[in-house]
Amino acid sequence: MSQSIEVLNLRTQRDFQYVMKMESQMKGLRTKFRQIEDDRKSIMTRNVQELKEKMDELKPLIPVLEQYKMDAALISQFKEEIRNLSLDLTGIQEELGAYDYDELYQRVLRLDSRLRSCMGKLTCGKLMQITGPVTIKTSGTRFGAWMTDPLAATGNNRIWYMDSYTNSKIVREFKNVTDFVSSNVSRTYILPFKWEGTNHLVYNGSLYYNKYQSNIIVKYSFETGRVLAQRALEFAGFHNMYPYTWGGNTDIDVMADELGLWVVYATNQNAGNVVISQIDPDTLHVLKTWNTEYSKRNAGESFMICGTLYITNSHLSGAKVYYAYSTKTSTYEYIDIPFHNKYSHISMLDYNARERVLYAWNNGHQVIFNVTLFHVIKTEDDS
């Protein structure tokens, strides 16, 4: 038994040493496993982060793929519509072949004549709605003016462009809207006097504008390059005494409508309220004057249509036509005609009676608004 115990003791010591060795190895393995686990977490975190970044990069492709599917369907629809349209055009072409070209041309002329006759029967109307704008071009500074001549002959579509609201004498002319959009200047004029404000007017071939730091209106002929007339507007405030809400030396506003030439301004005698004068286009003499009770400094912009002055309540977003004064009845009314001030700041708004639209300078964008008028149709009995 002693021998057995001795043998067992030796085994036990050997096993104990083995266990100690195993324990040491286990500690080493545990350390390695812990390190591996930490490394795995780090690697996983890094991999997850990389995957997340990849997903973030791919996310924008989702709507693109969706749009692609929609576009594919739309293209398929277009193909079908074009196929149908081709068949329709073929039918129309065969039908038109039955008509003589001269006969068709005469029919078009007769239709055009009837349309013009119908337009001629539209008398002056009351402003009902303003839609748009249509952006024609983006150019220049935040403030300026651009215009066409409401009395120009048919086919004369020249555009005049006056950038900035003060301290300038350069007027650029473009033959038509295509040249205007492409910045193809046909002629440049250097005025004899600097202008003030943005409320200029081209009327029957001449430019009417407010002379710098004065209440003088100048009439300048584009044809001769000479000043044809200039006259002080009695008592009219100038040089930011009574401007529109945005300032810009817009004290004196020259405008035109179906009834002739007008100027809008303010005087101390009328407590800074808007004054309307109709003036002679040749001599610039005042023909008749109306005093309103609307503060000029609270007016965003104004324009004349058929003898009625329309005033906006602001030059900023949310502006609307708020006040109307009829020179025919010498009465006023508060109205509510909103319009979309697309680029947030209007520094010029002017009516063109030939085109029946509003020209505007909208924060460095040249835009056009369409107007809807309530018309009275003239009959033979009214003639």
C-alpha positions as CSV (number, residue, x, y, z in Angstrom):
1,M,0.0,0.0,0.0
2,S,3.0,2.2,0.8
3,Q,4.3,1.5,-2.6
4,S,0.9,2.2,-4.1
5,I,0.6,5.5,-2.2
6,E,4.1,6.4,-3.3
7,V,3.2,5.7,-6.9
8,L,0.0,7.6,-6.5
9,N,1.9,10.5,-5.0
10,L,4.3,10.6,-7.9
11,R,1.4,10.5,-10.3
12,T,-0.3,13.2,-8.3
13,Q,2.7,15.4,-8.4
14,R,3.1,14.8,-12.1
15,D,-0.5,15.5,-12.7
16,F,-0.3,18.6,-10.5
17,Q,2.6,19.9,-12.6
18,Y,0.6,19.0,-15.7
19,V,-2.4,20.9,-14.3
20,M,-0.2,23.8,-13.4
21,K,1.2,23.8,-16.9
22,M,-2.3,23.5,-18.4
23,E,-3.5,26.3,-16.2
24,S,-0.7,28.5,-17.5
25,Q,-1.6,27.5,-21.0
26,M,-5.3,28.1,-20.3
27,K,-4.5,31.6,-19.0
28,G,-2.5,32.2,-22.2
29,L,-5.4,30.9,-24.3
30,R,-7.9,32.9,-22.3
31,T,-5.7,36.0,-23.0
32,K,-5.5,35.1,-26.7
33,F,-9.2,34.5,-26.9
34,R,-9.9,37.9,-25.2
35,Q,-7.6,39.5,-27.6
36,I,-9.2,37.7,-30.5
37,E,-12.6,38.7,-29.2
38,D,-11.5,42.4,-28.9
39,D,-10.0,42.2,-32.4
40,R,-13.1,40.6,-33.7
41,K,-15.2,43.4,-32.2
42,S,-12.9,46.0,-33.7
43,I,-12.9,44.3,-37.0
44,M,-16.7,43.9,-36.9
45,T,-17.1,47.5,-36.0
46,R,-14.8,48.6,-38.8
47,N,-16.5,46.3,-41.2
48,V,-20.0,47.5,-40.1
49,Q,-18.8,51.1,-40.5
50,E,-17.5,50.3,-43.9
51,L,-20.8,48.6,-44.8
52,K,-22.7,51.5,-43.5
53,E,-20.7,53.9,-45.6
54,K,-21.2,51.7,-48.6
55,M,-25.0,51.7,-47.9
56,D,-25.0,55.5,-47.5
57,E,-23.3,55.7,-50.9
58,L,-25.9,53.4,-52.4
59,K,-28.9,55.1,-50.8
60,P,-29.0,58.0,-53.4
61,L,-29.2,55.3,-56.1
62,I,-32.6,54.1,-54.8
63,P,-34.7,57.0,-56.1
64,V,-32.6,57.0,-59.2
65,L,-33.5,53.4,-59.8
66,E,-37.1,54.2,-59.0
67,Q,-37.0,57.1,-61.4
68,Y,-35.3,54.9,-64.0
69,K,-38.2,52.4,-63.8
70,M,-40.7,55.3,-64.1
71,D,-38.7,56.8,-67.0
72,A,-38.6,53.4,-68.7
73,A,-42.4,53.3,-68.4
74,L,-42.7,56.9,-69.6
75,I,-40.4,56.2,-72.6
76,S,-42.5,53.2,-73.5
77,Q,-45.6,55.5,-73.3
78,F,-43.9,58.1,-75.4
79,K,-43.0,55.6,-78.0
80,E,-46.7,54.5,-78.2
81,E,-47.9,58.2,-78.4
82,I,-45.3,59.0,-81.1
83,R,-46.5,56.0,-83.0
84,N,-50.1,57.1,-82.8
85,L,-49.1,60.7,-83.6
86,S,-47.3,59.6,-86.7
87,L,-50.4,57.8,-87.9
88,D,-52.5,61.0,-87.1
89,L,-50.0,63.2,-89.0
90,T,-50.0,60.9,-91.9
91,G,-53.8,61.2,-92.0
92,I,-53.6,65.0,-91.7
93,Q,-51.0,65.2,-94.4
94,E,-53.2,63.1,-96.8
95,E,-56.2,65.3,-95.9
96,L,-54.2,68.5,-96.5
97,G,-53.1,67.2,-99.8
98,A,-56.6,67.7,-101.0
99,Y,-56.4,71.5,-100.4
100,D,-54.6,74.0,-102.5
101,Y,-51.7,75.8,-100.6
102,D,-52.9,79.3,-101.7
103,E,-56.4,78.5,-100.4
104,L,-55.1,77.4,-97.1
105,Y,-52.9,80.5,-96.8
106,Q,-56.0,82.7,-97.5
107,R,-57.9,80.9,-94.9
108,V,-55.2,81.6,-92.3
109,L,-55.1,85.3,-93.3
110,R,-58.9,85.5,-92.9
111,L,-58.7,83.9,-89.5
112,D,-56.0,86.3,-88.4
113,S,-58.0,89.2,-89.6
114,R,-61.0,88.0,-87.6
115,L,-58.9,87.5,-84.5
116,R,-57.5,91.0,-84.8
117,S,-61.0,92.4,-85.3
118,C,-62.1,90.6,-82.2
119,M,-59.2,92.0,-80.2
120,G,-60.0,95.5,-81.5
121,K,-63.5,95.2,-80.0
122,L,-62.0,94.7,-76.5
123,T,-62.2,98.0,-74.7
124,C,-60.2,98.9,-71.6
125,G,-60.7,96.5,-68.8
126,K,-60.4,96.1,-65.0
127,L,-57.5,94.1,-63.6
128,M,-58.7,90.7,-62.4
129,Q,-55.7,88.4,-62.1
130,I,-51.9,88.3,-62.5
131,T,-50.3,85.0,-63.5
132,G,-46.7,83.9,-64.0
133,P,-44.0,85.0,-64.0
134,V,-42.2,83.7,-67.1
135,T,-38.4,84.2,-66.6
136,I,-36.9,85.5,-69.8
137,K,-33.3,86.1,-68.6
138,T,-31.1,86.3,-65.5
139,S,-28.6,89.1,-65.7
140,G,-27.4,92.4,-64.2
141,T,-27.5,93.6,-60.6
142,R,-30.5,93.2,-58.2
143,F,-32.0,96.4,-59.5
144,G,-32.7,97.7,-63.0
145,A,-35.3,98.1,-65.8
146,W,-36.0,96.5,-69.2
147,M,-38.8,97.3,-71.6
148,T,-40.3,97.4,-75.1
149,D,-42.1,100.2,-76.9
150,P,-45.9,99.9,-76.6
151,L,-46.3,102.1,-79.6
152,A,-43.8,100.3,-81.8
153,A,-44.8,99.2,-85.3
154,T,-45.7,95.5,-85.9
155,G,-42.6,93.5,-86.3
156,N,-40.5,96.0,-84.2
157,N,-39.7,94.0,-81.0
158,R,-36.7,95.9,-79.8
159,I,-35.8,95.6,-76.1
160,W,-34.0,98.2,-74.0
161,Y,-32.0,97.3,-70.9
162,M,-30.9,99.7,-68.1
163,D,-29.0,98.0,-65.3
164,S,-28.8,99.6,-61.8
165,Y,-30.9,102.3,-60.2
166,T,-28.5,105.3,-60.2
167,N,-25.3,106.9,-61.4
168,S,-25.4,105.3,-64.9
169,K,-25.9,106.5,-68.5
170,I,-25.6,103.3,-70.5
171,V,-28.7,101.9,-72.3
172,R,-28.3,98.7,-74.3
173,E,-30.6,97.8,-77.2
174,F,-31.5,94.4,-78.5
175,K,-33.3,93.7,-81.8
176,N,-35.6,91.0,-80.3
177,V,-36.0,88.7,-77.4
178,T,-33.8,86.0,-78.9
179,D,-30.9,88.5,-79.1
180,F,-31.7,89.7,-75.6
181,V,-31.5,86.1,-74.2
182,S,-28.2,85.5,-76.0
183,S,-26.8,88.9,-74.9
184,N,-26.4,90.0,-78.6
185,V,-26.4,93.8,-78.2
186,S,-27.4,95.6,-81.4
187,R,-26.6,99.1,-80.1
188,T,-25.4,101.0,-77.0
189,Y,-26.5,104.5,-76.1
190,I,-24.7,106.9,-73.8
191,L,-27.3,109.3,-72.3
192,P,-26.4,112.9,-71.8
193,F,-27.6,112.8,-68.2
194,K,-27.4,110.0,-65.6
195,W,-30.7,108.5,-64.5
196,E,-32.3,108.0,-61.1
197,G,-34.5,105.0,-60.1
198,T,-35.7,102.1,-62.2
199,N,-39.0,103.5,-63.5
200,H,-38.1,104.5,-67.0
201,L,-40.2,104.2,-70.1
202,V,-39.7,103.8,-73.9
203,Y,-42.6,105.3,-75.7
204,N,-43.0,106.0,-79.4
205,G,-39.2,105.7,-80.0
206,S,-38.1,107.9,-77.1
207,L,-36.8,107.2,-73.6
208,Y,-38.5,109.0,-70.7
209,Y,-36.5,109.0,-67.4
210,N,-35.9,110.9,-64.2
211,K,-32.7,112.9,-64.3
212,Y,-30.2,112.1,-61.6
213,Q,-30.7,114.0,-58.3
214,S,-33.6,116.1,-59.6
215,N,-37.3,116.1,-60.2
216,I,-36.7,116.7,-64.0
217,I,-38.1,114.3,-66.6
218,V,-36.0,113.9,-69.7
219,K,-37.2,112.8,-73.1
220,Y,-34.4,111.3,-75.2
221,S,-34.7,110.3,-78.8
222,F,-33.0,107.0,-79.8
223,E,-33.2,107.9,-83.4
224,T,-31.4,111.3,-83.2
225,G,-29.4,110.7,-80.0
226,R,-30.7,114.1,-78.7
227,V,-32.7,115.3,-75.8
228,L,-36.1,116.4,-77.2
229,A,-37.5,117.8,-74.0
230,Q,-36.9,118.1,-70.3
231,R,-39.1,119.5,-67.6
232,A,-39.2,119.7,-63.8
233,L,-42.2,118.1,-62.2
234,E,-43.4,120.8,-59.8
235,F,-43.1,120.0,-56.1
236,A,-42.3,116.3,-56.8
237,G,-40.0,114.7,-54.2
238,F,-36.8,113.2,-55.5
239,H,-33.5,111.4,-54.5
240,N,-35.2,109.0,-52.0
241,M,-37.5,111.7,-50.5
242,Y,-40.6,109.6,-51.5
243,P,-39.4,106.3,-53.0
244,Y,-41.2,103.0,-53.2
245,T,-40.8,100.7,-50.2
246,W,-37.4,99.4,-51.3
247,G,-35.8,102.8,-51.8
248,G,-33.5,103.0,-54.8
249,N,-34.4,106.7,-55.7
250,T,-37.7,105.5,-57.1
251,D,-39.5,108.8,-56.3
252,I,-40.7,109.4,-59.8
253,D,-42.3,106.7,-62.0
254,V,-42.9,107.3,-65.7
255,M,-45.5,104.9,-67.2
256,A,-47.9,104.5,-70.1
257,D,-51.1,102.7,-70.8
258,E,-53.9,102.6,-73.4
259,L,-54.8,106.3,-72.6
260,G,-51.3,107.8,-72.9
261,L,-48.4,108.9,-70.8
262,W,-48.4,109.2,-67.0
263,V,-46.1,110.0,-64.1
264,V,-46.5,108.9,-60.5
265,Y,-44.8,110.7,-57.6
266,A,-45.4,112.4,-54.2
267,T,-45.3,115.9,-52.9
268,N,-45.1,117.6,-49.5
269,Q,-48.3,119.4,-50.5
270,N,-50.1,116.0,-50.6
271,A,-48.4,114.8,-47.4
272,G,-46.2,112.4,-49.2
273,N,-49.1,110.6,-50.7
274,V,-49.2,109.3,-54.3
275,V,-49.9,111.9,-57.0
276,I,-50.9,110.9,-60.5
277,S,-50.3,113.3,-63.5
278,Q,-51.1,112.7,-67.1
279,I,-48.5,114.5,-69.2
280,D,-48.0,115.5,-72.9
281,P,-45.6,113.1,-74.6
282,D,-44.1,115.9,-76.7
283,T,-43.7,118.8,-74.3
284,L,-43.9,117.0,-70.9
285,H,-46.5,119.5,-69.7
286,V,-48.8,118.2,-67.0
287,L,-52.3,117.9,-68.5
288,K,-54.2,116.9,-65.4
289,T,-53.4,115.8,-61.8
290,W,-55.1,113.5,-59.2
291,N,-54.1,113.5,-55.5
292,T,-54.6,110.1,-53.7
293,E,-54.5,109.3,-50.0
294,Y,-52.1,106.3,-50.4
295,S,-48.6,106.9,-48.9
296,K,-45.9,106.7,-51.6
297,R,-43.5,105.2,-49.1
298,N,-45.9,102.3,-48.4
299,A,-46.2,101.4,-52.1
300,G,-44.1,98.5,-53.3
301,E,-44.6,99.4,-57.0
302,S,-47.4,100.7,-59.3
303,F,-48.6,100.6,-62.9
304,M,-51.4,102.1,-65.0
305,I,-53.9,100.0,-66.9
306,C,-56.7,101.8,-68.8
307,G,-56.5,105.0,-66.7
308,T,-56.5,103.1,-63.3
309,L,-53.4,103.2,-61.1
310,Y,-52.7,99.8,-59.4
311,I,-50.4,99.8,-56.3
312,T,-48.7,96.8,-54.7
313,N,-48.3,96.7,-50.9
314,S,-44.7,95.5,-50.9
315,H,-41.7,94.7,-53.1
316,L,-41.0,91.4,-51.2
317,S,-42.5,87.9,-51.2
318,G,-46.2,87.8,-50.4
319,A,-46.8,91.1,-52.2
320,K,-50.2,91.7,-53.8
321,V,-52.0,94.5,-55.7
322,Y,-53.7,96.2,-52.8
323,Y,-55.0,99.6,-54.0
324,A,-56.6,100.9,-57.2
325,Y,-57.3,104.5,-58.1
326,S,-59.5,105.3,-61.2
327,T,-58.7,108.6,-62.9
328,K,-61.9,108.3,-64.8
329,T,-64.1,108.6,-61.6
330,S,-61.5,110.0,-59.2
331,T,-62.3,107.2,-56.8
332,Y,-60.3,104.4,-55.2
333,E,-60.9,100.9,-53.8
334,Y,-58.8,98.4,-51.8
335,I,-58.4,95.2,-53.7
336,D,-56.6,91.8,-53.2
337,I,-54.9,90.5,-56.3
338,P,-51.9,88.3,-55.3
339,F,-49.0,87.5,-57.7
340,H,-46.0,85.3,-57.4
341,N,-42.9,87.3,-56.5
342,K,-40.7,84.4,-57.6
343,Y,-37.3,85.9,-56.8
344,S,-38.3,87.8,-53.6
345,H,-37.4,91.4,-54.6
346,I,-39.1,93.5,-57.3
347,S,-37.4,96.8,-58.2
348,M,-39.4,97.5,-61.4
349,L,-43.0,96.6,-62.5
350,D,-44.4,98.2,-65.6
351,Y,-47.5,97.5,-67.9
352,N,-47.1,97.2,-71.7
353,A,-50.4,98.0,-73.4
354,R,-49.4,96.5,-76.7
355,E,-48.6,93.1,-75.3
356,R,-50.9,93.4,-72.3
357,V,-48.3,92.1,-69.9
358,L,-46.3,93.4,-66.9
359,Y,-42.5,93.7,-67.3
360,A,-40.6,93.2,-64.1
361,W,-37.0,93.2,-62.8
362,N,-37.1,90.5,-60.1
363,N,-33.9,90.4,-58.1
364,G,-31.6,90.2,-61.1
365,H,-34.1,88.3,-63.2
366,Q,-36.0,89.8,-66.1
367,V,-39.5,88.3,-66.0
368,I,-43.0,88.9,-67.5
369,F,-46.4,88.5,-65.8
370,N,-49.6,87.9,-67.7
371,V,-52.6,90.0,-66.7
372,T,-56.3,89.1,-67.0
373,L,-58.6,92.0,-67.6
374,F,-62.4,92.1,-67.4
375,H,-63.3,93.5,-70.8
376,V,-66.4,95.1,-72.2
377,I,-67.1,94.1,-75.8
378,K,-67.9,97.1,-78.1
379,T,-70.9,96.5,-80.3
380,E,-71.9,98.4,-83.5
381,D,-74.3,100.5,-81.4
382,D,-71.4,101.7,-79.3
383,S,-69.6,103.1,-82.3
